[in-house]
Amino acid sequence: MKPRYLKTTDQSIQGQLSKVKPEQALAEYIWNGFDANATKIELNTEMNELNKLISITVRDNGDGIDYDELENTLDLFLDSKKKNISKPTTRGKKGRGRFTFIKFCEQAFWETISGNKGFSFTIDSGYLNKYEPKDITKNSSKSKGTKVVFSHIKNIDFNHFNDFTVPFLINEFTWLLVSNPKLQLLINGIHINKAEYSSIPHTEEVEEGVFNIDSVIWDEKPNQEKSLVYFIDSSGEIIHKELSELNLKGFYCSSYVKSDWFDGFNQELEMLPGSKNKDSDVFKNILALARNKLRQEYINFRNSAADNLIQQYIKEGVFPDMNGDNRVLNEFHREQLISTIKTIYEAEPAVFSKQLNKSQKRILIKLLDRIVQSNRLSELFDVLDGVVSLSEDDMGRISGLLQRTSLENITKTVEHVRDRLDIIQSFKSLIYDHTKFAYEVPHIQKCIESNLWLFGEKYHLLTSEEDKFDQALRSLLKFNSKGDHYDKQALTHPDKNKEMDLFIAQKGFKVGDDDKKYFHHVVIELKRPSIKLGDKELEQIKTYKNVIANEPQFQDENSVWDFVLIGNEISESNITAANLRSDLDTNRIHGEPGLIQKTGNYRIIVKTWKQILNEFELRYDEISNKLSLKELEIVSETPDGLTKDVEHASLSAS
């Protein structure tokens, strides 16, 4: 065979490849294999004794190069017969891919077999416009396909290959490998680990057939065109693709629609009845369905990612402390900040880059917090502009989202406060207007169980009336996620069968004056409004404290316990309440209202409903005045009716 020459110069070829990186160049030869219908491609490297890369081989089982078609293939430059092929995955249409080896080596040797004929040729980096085909005889040990051996390697060493080339190839081909499990790409004998992604499958059955839709969210942007919907026939071949029409921000996704309905799909529009093409009603409906599914999964994933970001920042201690005295305003402030972060994350995730260290995260969140409090959106955009580039459309969208979110939060807070104020009004009427007829269990306790916020936010009910200490222990251990809560031995204290009215625990931890974290548990003894609190009732709550304090299984150095006795008023009798009043006077020096006893991690506290309701109203007074909320008009006239009112309102306030 005679040498063949291209009608171009080395300089022209090199000029066309000036911007190609070594890993992109190597990917071209893998794409050539897939373009030739290969199902298996192997890339192998050869190292010398000094761990230096001396050769790279790419082998595929594709169709090979047809010697009789050289005029339309290897003899062309910047032109290729592939450009006439309608296969959606075809990449090598520019007629220059075989020359990209010059970006990482000096010489490339091809050996290819197509049909019953095979040949080899070499292209040297110094003579790119010349190659000489040499006939090779096909034997039983050689099947169709192409092998390319690259020698005299440059620009890719051992570290570059592993740290840059392999990750690039994974990201370049994962989207294609996901489309068809028959496709294989091996590097040094090992199937590549696909890029990380989440897949949400869905099956749609219609009269025309069954369509399996996989919505895929990628951890990193694949090296593909855009966010696309791929249509796949029964053989696993991608026969068509369409844009997903998603305006992606930070997360990248694809949709794979598989069905035998796509067998015989025609890219060209045909007006014949029943034609399978992109203008048919079936295709339009499936495309719309795939887009909607992908859009919904994208939104779900983005929202979930935003929630995970918030939780991560909270766990890292990035969020500022809300130290104000008004808990309601603190909670409102916190919700505003969280909503702002989520809104910005939705519009531009790059603001919260994974590359930020803890100090940078804290500064960013602190800046956002200050701006949220001042409600100055212009300052917000100044901060964001220092982190990412925002277009006018981006800023307009974020501004609209933040204004809407802020209004939603204010409305939510108004409703929340109004519901709680309504509950307080009904509860006051139950205690003060129906003193003689309001009972402990059916009225008082029932109301408190559904409104634990009277004692602080985020409390969880562990046990209530008729539950003994054994059950209380197991509930506590389960709440703290300790797996052995069913294996604990029975309690031995003589008063273990006493029954607490309410046993509650706060979710999460508090921080004490010594800056140590602790978990707060509260045992509550409730008395009906007609009973005046005295020594008898005090002894009852002291008994509960003694059981907890003297049972080793309840012991935990990170827990603080409050034992609270609550009634309408404290008896003034020096006979029935002598000890109670004496203990109150003795402990006034601690400056803690109602304190009876304080030892180690245990406190005994006596409070009246008036004190508890006053504490609540002080917390809510500022915000309720700002919102100009009116008091509820009491309609129910019986303790049972008021209890139902409180329970109904509690469902709204929760």
C-alpha positions in Angstrom: 0.0 0.0 0.0 1.2 3.5 -0.8 1.5 6.4 1.5 -1.6 8.7 1.6 -1.5 12.5 2.0 -4.0 14.9 3.3 -4.7 18.2 1.5 -3.5 20.3 4.5 -0.4 21.1 6.5 0.9 20.2 9.9 0.5 23.8 11.0 -3.2 23.9 10.0 -3.9 20.7 12.0 -2.0 21.9 15.0 -3.8 25.3 14.9 -7.2 23.5 15.1 -6.1 21.7 18.3 -4.5 24.5 20.2 -7.1 24.6 23.0 -7.5 20.8 23.5 -6.2 19.5 26.9 -4.5 16.1 27.2 -7.4 14.4 28.9 -9.8 15.8 26.3 -7.6 14.5 23.6 -7.5 11.0 25.1 -11.3 11.0 25.4 -11.6 11.6 21.6 -10.3 8.0 21.0 -12.9 6.5 23.4 -15.6 8.5 21.7 -14.4 7.1 18.3 -15.0 3.7 19.7 -18.5 4.4 20.9 -19.2 6.2 17.6 -18.3 2.9 15.8 -20.9 1.1 17.9 -18.5 -0.4 20.4 -20.0 -1.9 23.5 -16.6 -2.4 25.3 -13.7 -0.1 25.4 -10.4 -0.8 27.3 -7.8 1.8 28.2 -4.5 0.4 29.4 -1.3 2.1 30.5 2.2 0.8 30.5 4.7 1.9 33.1 8.5 1.4 33.3 10.5 0.4 36.4 10.7 4.1 37.4 6.9 4.4 37.4 7.0 6.5 34.3 4.2 6.4 31.7 5.6 5.1 28.5 2.5 4.0 26.5 -1.3 4.2 26.5 -3.5 1.8 24.5 -7.2 2.2 23.7 -9.0 -0.9 22.3 -12.6 -1.2 21.3 -14.9 -3.9 19.8 -16.6 -1.5 17.4 -17.0 -1.6 13.6 -13.5 -0.7 12.7 -12.3 1.5 9.9 -13.3 0.4 6.4 -10.3 0.4 4.1 -12.5 1.0 1.0 -13.8 4.2 2.6 -10.5 5.9 3.3 -11.3 8.7 0.9 -14.3 9.6 3.1 -12.7 9.0 6.4 -8.9 9.2 7.1 -8.2 11.2 4.0 -10.5 14.0 5.2 -9.6 16.9 7.6 -12.3 19.1 9.2 -14.8 17.0 7.4 -16.3 13.6 8.2 -19.0 11.3 6.9 -20.2 11.0 10.6 -21.8 14.5 10.2 -24.4 12.8 8.0 -25.2 10.2 10.8 -28.3 11.1 12.8 -27.3 9.0 15.9 -27.7 11.4 18.9 -24.6 10.3 20.7 -22.2 10.6 17.8 -19.3 13.0 18.7 -16.6 12.7 16.0 -18.1 14.8 13.3 -15.3 17.4 12.9 -12.7 15.1 11.2 -9.9 16.0 13.5 -10.2 13.7 16.5 -7.5 11.2 15.4 -4.9 14.0 15.5 -5.4 15.0 19.1 -2.8 12.6 20.2 -0.2 15.3 19.7 -1.4 16.9 23.0 -0.1 14.0 25.0 2.3 11.9 22.8 4.6 11.9 19.8 3.3 9.0 17.9 0.1 6.9 17.4 -0.2 3.5 15.9 -3.6 2.1 14.7 -4.6 -1.5 14.0 -8.2 -1.8 12.8 -10.4 -4.6 11.4 -13.7 -4.1 9.6 -15.5 -7.0 8.1 -12.9 -9.4 6.6 -10.3 -6.8 6.0 -7.8 -5.2 8.4 -4.9 -2.7 8.1 -2.6 -0.7 10.3 -1.0 2.7 10.0 1.1 5.1 12.1 0.8 8.9 12.3 3.9 10.8 13.6 3.5 14.2 15.3 6.1 15.6 12.8 4.1 14.4 9.7 0.5 14.8 10.6 -0.7 15.0 6.9 0.8 11.6 6.0 0.0 8.0 6.8 0.8 4.7 5.1 -1.8 1.9 5.5 -0.4 -1.7 5.8 -2.4 -4.8 5.2 -2.9 -7.2 8.1 -4.4 -10.6 7.8 -7.5 -11.3 9.9 -7.2 -14.6 11.8 -9.4 -16.4 14.3 -7.8 -14.6 17.3 -8.7 -11.2 16.0 -12.2 -9.8 15.8 -13.5 -6.6 14.4 -12.6 -3.4 16.2 -9.8 -0.9 16.6 -6.7 -0.6 18.8 -4.6 2.6 19.1 -1.2 2.6 20.8 0.2 5.9 21.9 3.9 6.1 22.5 6.6 8.7 23.6 4.1 10.1 26.2 4.3 13.8 27.2 2.2 16.1 29.4 0.7 13.1 31.2 2.6 11.5 34.0 1.5 8.9 36.6 0.0 11.5 39.0 -1.7 13.5 36.3 -3.3 10.4 34.8 -4.8 9.3 38.1 -5.6 12.8 39.5 -7.0 14.5 36.4 -7.3 12.1 33.4 -9.3 9.3 35.1 -11.8 11.7 36.9 -12.3 13.6 33.6 -13.1 10.3 31.7 -15.5 9.3 34.5 -17.3 12.6 34.2 -17.2 12.5 30.4 -18.8 9.1 29.9 -20.9 8.3 33.0 -24.1 9.8 31.4 -23.7 7.5 28.4 -22.9 4.4 30.5 -26.0 5.0 32.6 -28.1 5.0 29.5 -27.2 1.4 28.6 -25.8 -1.3 31.0 -24.3 -3.1 28.0 -21.8 -0.4 27.5 -18.4 -0.9 29.3 -15.4 1.3 29.8 -12.4 -0.3 31.6 -9.2 1.4 32.7 -6.4 -0.9 33.4 -8.8 -3.9 33.5 -11.2 -2.3 36.0 -14.7 -1.0 35.2 -14.7 2.7 36.0 -16.7 3.9 39.0 -19.5 6.0 37.6 -19.8 9.6 38.7 -22.0 10.1 41.8 -25.7 10.5 41.0 -29.2 10.0 42.4 -31.7 8.1 40.3 -35.5 8.3 40.8 -37.3 5.7 38.7 -40.9 6.0 37.6 -43.0 3.8 35.3 -45.8 5.2 33.1 -48.2 2.8 31.5 -50.3 4.1 28.5 -52.2 2.4 25.7 -49.2 2.7 23.5 -46.8 0.9 25.9 -44.8 1.0 29.1 -42.3 3.9 29.5 -39.6 3.7 32.2 -38.5 7.1 33.2 -35.4 7.6 35.3 -34.8 11.2 36.6 -31.1 11.5 37.4 -29.5 14.2 39.6 -25.7 14.4 39.2 -23.4 15.4 42.1 -21.2 17.2 39.7 -21.9 18.6 36.2 -21.3 15.9 33.6 -19.2 16.8 30.5 -22.3 16.8 28.3 -24.2 19.4 26.3 -26.9 20.6 28.7 -29.7 19.1 30.8 -31.3 16.6 28.4 -34.1 14.0 28.1 -32.8 10.9 26.4 -35.1 8.5 24.6 -33.9 4.8 24.5 -35.2 1.9 22.5 -35.4 -1.8 23.6 -31.7 -2.4 22.6 -30.5 0.3 24.9 -29.7 2.7 22.1 -30.3 6.4 22.5 -32.3 7.2 19.5 -33.3 10.8 20.3 -32.7 13.6 22.8 -34.4 16.9 23.8 -33.6 19.7 26.1 -35.2 19.3 29.5 -36.0 23.1 29.6 -34.7 23.4 33.2 -33.0 26.6 34.2 -30.3 24.8 36.2 -28.6 26.4 39.2 -26.0 24.4 41.0 -27.5 20.9 40.4 -27.4 19.1 37.1 -29.9 16.5 35.9 -30.9 14.2 33.0 -33.9 12.1 32.2 -33.7 8.6 30.6 -36.9 7.4 29.0 -36.8 3.7 28.0 -39.5 1.8 26.0 -39.8 -0.5 23.1 -42.2 2.1 21.7 -39.0 3.9 20.4 -38.1 0.9 18.3 -38.4 2.2 14.7 -38.4 5.8 15.8 -37.8 8.1 12.9 -35.9 11.4 13.3 -37.6 12.8 10.2 -41.1 14.1 10.4 -43.6 11.8 8.6 -47.2 12.6 8.1 -48.2 8.9 7.8 -50.8 7.7 10.5 -49.1 6.0 13.4 -45.6 7.3 12.6 -43.2 7.3 15.5 -41.5 10.6 15.4 -41.1 13.7 17.6 -44.2 15.2 16.1 -46.5 12.4 17.2 -48.9 12.9 20.1 -47.4 9.9 22.1 -43.9 11.4 21.9 -45.1 14.9 22.9 -47.0 13.5 25.9 -44.1 11.4 27.1 -41.7 14.3 26.6 -43.9 16.6 28.7 -44.3 13.9 31.4 -40.5 13.3 31.5 -39.8 17.0 31.8 -42.4 17.5 34.6 -41.0 14.5 36.5 -37.5 15.8 36.2 -38.5 19.3 37.2 -40.3 18.0 40.3 -37.4 15.8 41.3 -34.9 18.6 40.7 -37.0 20.9 43.0 -37.2 18.2 45.7 -33.5 17.5 45.5 -32.6 21.2 45.6 -34.9 21.8 48.6 -33.5 18.8 50.4 -30.0 20.0 49.6 -30.9 23.4 51.1 -32.3 21.8 54.3 -29.1 19.7 54.5 -27.0 22.8 54.2 -28.9 24.5 57.0 -28.5 21.5 59.3 -24.8 21.2 58.4 -24.3 24.9 59.2 -26.2 24.5 62.5 -24.1 21.5 63.4 -20.9 23.3 62.6 -21.9 26.2 64.8 -21.9 28.7 61.9 -25.3 30.2 62.8 -25.3 33.2 65.2 -26.8 32.7 68.7 -30.2 34.2 69.2 -29.7 35.6 72.7 -32.6 38.0 72.9 -35.0 37.8 75.9 -38.1 37.4 73.7 -38.2 33.8 72.5 -40.9 34.4 70.0 -38.9 37.2 68.3 -35.8 35.0 68.5 -37.7 32.2 66.7 -39.1 34.6 64.1 -35.6 36.1 63.5 -34.2 32.6 63.1 -36.9 31.5 60.7 -36.3 34.7 58.6 -32.6 34.0 58.4 -33.1 30.3 57.5 -35.7 31.3 54.8 -33.4 33.9 53.4 -30.5 31.3 53.1 -32.8 28.8 51.5 -34.1 31.3 49.0 -30.7 32.5 48.0 -29.5 28.8 47.8 -32.5 28.1 45.5 -31.6 31.0 43.2 -27.8 30.6 43.3 -26.2 27.7 45.2 -22.7 28.9 44.3 -23.0 31.5 47.1 -22.6 28.7 49.6 -19.6 27.1 48.0 -18.2 23.9 49.3 -14.8 25.5 49.3 -15.7 27.9 52.1 -14.0 27.2 55.4 -15.8 27.5 58.8 -14.7 31.1 59.4 -15.8 32.2 55.9 -19.2 30.5 56.4 -19.7 32.2 59.7 -18.8 35.6 58.2 -21.2 35.1 55.3 -24.1 34.0 57.5 -23.4 36.9 59.9 -23.6 39.3 57.1 -26.8 37.8 55.8 -28.2 37.9 59.3 -27.5 41.6 59.7 -29.1 42.4 56.3 -32.2 40.3 57.2 -32.6 42.4 60.4 -32.1 45.6 58.6 -34.3 44.5 55.6 -31.9 46.3 53.1 -31.9 44.2 50.0 -29.4 46.5 48.2 -26.8 45.6 50.8 -27.6 41.9 50.3 -26.8 42.2 46.6 -23.6 44.0 47.4 -22.5 41.0 49.6 -23.6 38.4 47.0 -21.9 40.3 44.2 -18.6 39.8 46.1 -19.1 36.1 46.0 -20.7 35.3 42.7 -21.7 37.2 39.5 -25.4 38.0 39.5 -27.3 39.1 36.4 -30.1 41.6 36.6 -32.6 38.7 36.2 -30.9 36.8 39.1 -31.2 39.9 41.4 -34.8 40.5 40.4 -35.7 36.9 41.1 -34.0 36.8 44.4 -35.5 40.1 45.4 -39.0 38.8 44.6 -38.4 35.5 46.4 -37.1 37.2 49.5 -40.0 39.7 49.7 -42.5 36.9 49.3 -40.7 34.7 51.9 -40.6 37.6 54.3 -44.3 38.2 54.0 -45.0 34.5 54.4 -43.0 34.4 57.6 -44.7 37.4 59.0 -48.1 36.0 58.2 -47.1 32.7 59.7 -45.9 34.4 62.9 -49.1 36.4 63.2 -51.2 33.3 63.0 -48.9 31.4 65.4 -49.1 34.2 68.0 -52.8 34.7 67.6 -53.5 31.0 68.1 -51.5 30.9 71.3 -53.1 34.0 72.6 -56.5 32.4 72.0 -55.4 29.3 73.9 -54.3 31.5 76.8 -57.6 33.3 77.0 -59.5 30.0 77.1 -57.2 28.5 79.6 -57.5 31.6 81.9 -61.3 31.2 81.8 -61.0 27.5 82.7 -58.8 28.3 85.7 -60.3 31.5 87.0 -63.9 31.4 86.0 -64.5 27.7 86.6 -62.4 27.1 89.7 -64.7 24.8 91.4 -65.6 22.7 88.4 -62.3 22.3 86.5 -60.7 19.0 87.3 -57.1 17.9 87.2 -57.1 15.1 84.7 -60.0 15.7 82.2 -59.4 19.4 82.0 -56.1 20.8 83.3 -53.8 18.0 82.3 -55.6 17.5 78.9 -55.0 21.1 78.0 -51.3 21.1 79.1 -50.4 17.9 77.3 -51.2 19.6 74.0 -49.6 22.9 74.9 -46.2 22.1 76.4 -44.9 25.4 75.0 -46.2 27.0 78.2 -43.0 25.7 79.8 -40.7 26.6 76.8 -40.3 25.7 73.2 -39.6 22.3 71.7 -40.6 20.0 74.6 -41.6 16.4 74.0 -44.1 14.5 76.2 -42.5 11.3 77.5 -45.2 10.0 79.9 -48.4 11.3 81.4 -50.9 10.3 84.1 -51.1 6.6 85.0 -47.5 5.9 83.7 -45.2 4.6 86.4 -41.4 5.3 86.7 -40.5 2.1 84.9 -42.3 3.3 81.8 -40.8 6.8 82.3 -37.3 5.4 82.3 -37.9 3.5 79.0 -39.5 6.4 77.4 -36.5 8.6 78.3 -33.9 6.2 77.0 -35.9 5.7 73.8 -36.1 9.5 73.4 -32.4 9.8 73.8 -31.9 7.0 71.1 -30.3 4.6 73.5 -30.9 1.1 72.0 -31.0 -0.8 75.3 -34.2 0.9 76.6 -36.1 -2.4 76.6 -33.3 -4.3 78.4 -33.1 -2.2 81.5 -33.7 -3.9 84.9 -36.8 -3.0 86.9 -36.4 -0.1 89.3 -36.0 -0.9 93.0 -37.0 2.3 94.7 -40.0 1.8 97.1 -41.9 4.7 95.4 -41.3 3.4 91.9 -45.1 2.8 91.3 -46.0 6.5 92.0 -47.5 8.1 88.9 -46.3 11.5 87.6 -48.8 13.8 85.9 -46.4 14.9 83.2 -42.8 13.9 82.3 -41.4 16.1 79.5 -38.0 16.6 77.8 -36.7 19.3 75.6 -35.5 18.4 72.1 -31.8 19.3 71.7 -29.6 20.7 74.4 -29.3 24.0 76.3 -26.2 25.8 77.3 -25.7 26.7 80.9 -24.0 29.6 82.6 -20.8 27.5 82.6 -21.0 27.2 78.8 -21.6 23.4 79.1 -24.3 21.7 77.1 -27.0 19.8 79.0 -30.4 18.1 78.4 -33.4 19.5 80.2 -36.0 17.2 81.8 -39.1 18.3 83.6 -41.5 16.4 85.9 -44.8 18.3 86.5 -47.4 17.8 89.2 -50.7 19.6 88.4 -53.4 20.5 90.9 -57.0 21.5 90.1 -57.7 25.2 90.6 -59.7 24.7 93.7 -56.8 23.2 95.6 -54.4 25.5 97.5 -50.8 24.3 97.4 -49.3 23.2 100.7 -46.9 20.8 102.4 -48.9 17.7 101.3 -48.6 18.6 97.6 -44.9 19.6 98.1 -44.1 16.2 99.6 -45.6 14.6 96.5 -43.2 16.4 94.1 -40.3 15.8 96.5 -41.0 12.0 96.3 -40.7 12.1 92.5 -37.4 13.9 92.8 -36.1 11.3 95.3 -37.0 8.4 93.0 -35.2 10.0 90.0 -32.2 11.1 92.0 -31.7 7.7 93.7 -32.2 5.4 90.8 -28.8 4.9 89.0 -30.5 4.1 85.7 -31.8 7.7 85.5 -28.4 9.2 86.2 -26.7 11.2 83.4 -24.2 14.0 84.2 -25.4 15.8 81.1 -29.0 16.1 82.3 -30.7 18.7 84.4 -34.0 18.0 86.2 -36.8 20.3 87.2 -39.6 19.1 89.4 -42.5 21.6 89.2 -45.6 21.8 91.3 -48.3 23.9 89.8 -51.6 25.1 91.2 -53.9 28.1 91.3 -52.5 29.6 94.5 -50.3 28.8 97.5 -52.0 28.3 100.8 -51.5 31.1 103.4 -52.0 28.7 106.3 -49.1 28.2 108.7 -50.4 24.7 109.4 -50.9 23.2 105.9 -48.1 25.1 104.1 -45.5 25.9 106.8 -42.7 24.0 105.1 -43.5 25.2 101.7 -43.5 28.8 102.7 -40.3 28.4 104.7 -38.5 26.8 101.8 -39.6 29.6 99.5 -38.3 32.2 101.9 -35.0 30.4 102.4 -34.3 30.1 98.6 -35.2 33.7 97.6 -31.5 34.5 97.7 -31.0 32.5 94.5 -33.2 34.9 92.6 -35.2 32.1 91.0 -38.9 32.6 91.5 -40.6 29.6 93.1 -37.4 27.8 94.0 -37.8 25.3 96.8 -34.7 23.2 96.6 -31.6 23.1 94.5 -29.1 20.3 94.8 -26.6 19.2 92.1 -28.6 18.8 88.8 -32.0 18.8 90.5 -34.4 21.7 91.3 -37.8 21.7 92.9 -40.0 24.6 91.9 -43.5 25.7 93.0 -45.4 28.0 90.6 -48.9 29.3 90.3 -50.8 29.5 87.0 -50.7 33.2 87.3 -46.9 33.2 87.3 -46.7 30.8 84.3 -49.2 32.8 82.3 -47.5 36.1 83.2 -44.2 34.7 82.0 -45.8 33.7 78.7 -47.5 37.1 78.2 -44.2 38.9 78.9 -42.5 36.8 76.1 -45.3 37.6 73.7 -46.2 41.1 74.8 -43.9 43.0 72.5 -44.8 41.1 69.3 -48.5 40.9 70.1 -48.6 44.7 70.6 -46.8 45.3 67.3 -49.3 43.1 65.6 -52.2 44.7 67.4 -53.9 41.4 68.0 -57.3 41.5 69.8 -58.2 39.2 72.6 -60.4 36.2 71.9 -64.0 36.5 72.8 -64.8 33.5 75.1 -67.8 31.5 73.8 -67.8 28.2 75.8 -69.3 28.4 79.2 -68.3 25.0 80.7 -64.9 23.4 81.6 -65.5 20.6 79.0 -66.2 23.2 76.3 -63.2 25.3 77.2 -61.0 22.2 77.1 -62.2 21.3 73.6 -61.6 24.9 72.6 -58.0 24.7 73.8 -57.4 21.3 72.1 -58.8 22.6 68.8 -56.7 25.8 68.9 -53.6 23.7 69.8 -53.9 21.8 66.5 -53.6 25.2 64.7 -50.8 26.5 66.8 -48.7 23.3 66.7 
